[in-house]
């Protein structure tokens, strides 16, 4: 091989290594975004729990007062609204997680495969395309964030139900209407968050069926 051809080959090899370094850096950045968004989701769950604790504290402070039912009525009427905002933020983070995950799967992974020196072999990055391949159908559903969403909305829905159907609440026009609107917004946000999470965790084809691996 001549000197010019050798320099060209060395340059191409260096460019390939540089491409690999850049792709790995971008992959690491995308993974860090996913981690950040997951942490924000857990913070949203924590804020929801803190919100419920504050409401219980407010009601508890008036437990011996004649206005305790009035305070509980206002709280249960309005509580679904901030909860819906937190659940909606949870859903937005799920969308951003899907964005980063699909970028890894559809952009970075094919480019890294193109840089491989081996002509054959299993794919290098399989997690984003099929993360639940070794889980059963039930386990794949449980791997979603549905449990967290249910935990976030259950107390608010319980309070709204008590507000709407309890005979202890004094007759009022605007409170049941307000409760119905805020509860509807909460349910819509919860359905959106659950659908996004279940869809994201269900991507790919499972290798395990009914909890058993296929026979070799």
Phi, psi and omega in degrees: 000132180289166181297321181294317179294322180294318178297321178296317179296318178296322180294317178297320179296318179296320178296321178295319178295321178296318177301318180296319179297316180296317180295319179294322177295319178293322177296316179296321178296315179297321177295323178294326176295316179300316178298318180296317180293322177296319178297322178295321178299317178294327176294323177297320176297315179296320178295324178296317178297318178297322178298315179296321179296321179294319179295316178298321177296320179295316179293320180296329180291338181249017186299329181262009181261157177288348182262011184299320179292325179294316178296315179297325179295314178297316182297312182289336177286323186261342185302321180299336184291305177296329176295320178297322178297317179293320178293322177296319175298322176301317180293321178298319177295326177295322177296318180292326174296317178298321180298312180294320181296316180292328176296317177299316185288316190263345182243305186285313183302313178298324179292321177294322177298324181291339180270355183293142178278335179278137182281338182222174181127166180293155178300149180286318184244107181246348186299311186293329182278334183203070185290334183255030186295333181258016178252149174286172181299319179295317180294325178296321177292320180289340180286348180284177181268014183301321181299319179294319180296316178299318179297328181286324188262340187302310180299320180295319178294321177298317178295321179294319177298317177298320181296318185284328189245354180280137178279353180285339181285132178294149182300131180205152182269312189282331184294312176298324178294315178299316180298319180296318181293312182294324179292321177297316177298320179296316180295320178297316178296321180292317178298318179299313181297316181294317181297318179296316183292315180297317179298322181290319181282346182267002182292149181088174180252131180288143174268331181265133178237124180057035175080005182238142175281146178295147180295142181288000000 
